[in-house]
Amino acid sequence: MDRKYSQEEINQLLSLQLENLNATHNLLSLMKLQNELLVQVISRLNQLDS
């Protein structure tokens, strides 16, 4: 099942992969920010509890 891809198809695939990587990077950045905010909230809640 060897399939030959044209240069245009390869370029399209690479472009889509780059788009997906950039989207993943953005999601990871948002998750990191959310994690940092959660750590701050937990810390403040622990201070109130003490």
C-alpha positions as a Markdown table, in Angstrom:
| # | Residue | x | y | z |
|---|---|---|---|---|
| 1 | Met | 0.0 | 0.0 | 0.0 |
| 2 | Asp | 2.7 | 2.4 | -0.9 |
| 3 | Arg | 1.2 | 5.7 | -1.9 |
| 4 | Lys | 3.2 | 8.5 | -3.6 |
| 5 | Tyr | 2.3 | 12.0 | -2.4 |
| 6 | Ser | 2.6 | 15.0 | -4.6 |
| 7 | Gln | 4.7 | 17.9 | -3.4 |
| 8 | Glu | 1.4 | 19.9 | -3.0 |
| 9 | Glu | -0.1 | 17.2 | -0.8 |
| 10 | Ile | 3.1 | 17.1 | 1.3 |
| 11 | Asn | 3.0 | 20.8 | 1.7 |
| 12 | Gln | -0.6 | 20.7 | 2.7 |
| 13 | Leu | 0.1 | 18.0 | 5.3 |
| 14 | Leu | 3.0 | 19.9 | 6.7 |
| 15 | Ser | 1.0 | 23.1 | 6.9 |
| 16 | Leu | -1.8 | 21.3 | 8.8 |
| 17 | Gln | 0.7 | 19.6 | 11.1 |
| 18 | Leu | 2.2 | 23.0 | 11.9 |
| 19 | Glu | -1.2 | 24.5 | 12.5 |
| 20 | Asn | -2.0 | 21.6 | 14.9 |
| 21 | Leu | 1.3 | 22.0 | 16.7 |
| 22 | Asn | 0.6 | 25.8 | 17.2 |
| 23 | Ala | -2.8 | 25.0 | 18.5 |
| 24 | Thr | -1.4 | 22.4 | 20.9 |
| 25 | His | 1.2 | 25.0 | 22.0 |
| 26 | Asn | -1.6 | 27.5 | 22.7 |
| 27 | Leu | -3.6 | 25.0 | 24.7 |
| 28 | Leu | -0.6 | 24.0 | 26.7 |
| 29 | Ser | 0.1 | 27.7 | 27.5 |
| 30 | Leu | -3.5 | 28.1 | 28.7 |
| 31 | Met | -3.3 | 25.0 | 30.8 |
| 32 | Lys | -0.1 | 26.2 | 32.4 |
| 33 | Leu | -1.7 | 29.5 | 33.2 |
| 34 | Gln | -4.8 | 27.8 | 34.7 |
| 35 | Asn | -2.5 | 25.6 | 36.8 |
| 36 | Glu | -0.7 | 28.6 | 38.1 |
| 37 | Leu | -4.0 | 30.3 | 39.0 |
| 38 | Leu | -5.2 | 27.2 | 40.7 |
| 39 | Val | -2.0 | 27.0 | 42.8 |
| 40 | Gln | -2.6 | 30.6 | 43.8 |
| 41 | Val | -6.2 | 29.9 | 44.8 |
| 42 | Ile | -5.3 | 26.9 | 46.8 |
| 43 | Ser | -2.5 | 28.8 | 48.6 |
| 44 | Arg | -5.0 | 31.6 | 49.5 |
| 45 | Leu | -7.6 | 29.1 | 50.7 |
| 46 | Asn | -5.0 | 27.4 | 52.8 |
| 47 | Gln | -4.0 | 30.8 | 54.3 |
| 48 | Leu | -7.7 | 31.5 | 55.2 |
| 49 | Asp | -8.0 | 28.0 | 56.8 |
| 50 | Ser | -5.0 | 28.6 | 59.0 |
